[in-house]
Amino acid sequence: MEKGTKENPWELKTAPGTSEYTMYRDPEKDILVCKVGTTTLHYSWRCIDDLHAMLKAHGNWMDLGAADEGKEPKPGTVEAWGRSTENPVGGWYGLKKGFRGRFGMYLPPLMEVLGLVELEHNAKNNRVRAK
């Protein structure tokens, strides 16, 4: 059975390995669905290709900088880029108001499983870079 479907989601862990979550693509809405416990987050499906392209252009390690929607992310991080007016969608890749943050926490582990990035797995302050 194909991975990344609602019936067979990717089973992931955050970079430090402290939390488990699942992700799958909803092809009808063209979104990425992230389930963390009872919380569901939605991201634009194109975020994977866009983030990979940005990391390739960046050419070096980048801090993840995960933050909730209501908190200001550290500049120059994956999280800051995922909500910047300078990214290809001109703002948030997170689609569900109140649950748009944590881009830097949940996307890089999926991209590692897909073979697109190298990801550090330290207790904190993890970084990512394109393969």
Sequence and secondary structure as in RCSB ss.txt:
>XXXX:A:sequence
MEKGTKENPWELKTAPGTSEYTMYRDPEKDILVCKVGTTTLHYSWRCIDDLHAMLKAHGNWMDLGAADEGKEPKP
GTVEAWGRSTENPVGGWYGLKKGFRGRFGMYLPPLMEVLGLVELEHNAKNNRVRAK
>XXXX:A:secstr
  SSSSSS EEEE TTS  EEEEEEETTTTEEEEEETTEEEEEETTHHHHHHHHHHHH S EE     TTS   T
TSHHHHTT TTSTTSS SB STT    HHHHHHHHHHHTTSEEE   SS  EEEE 
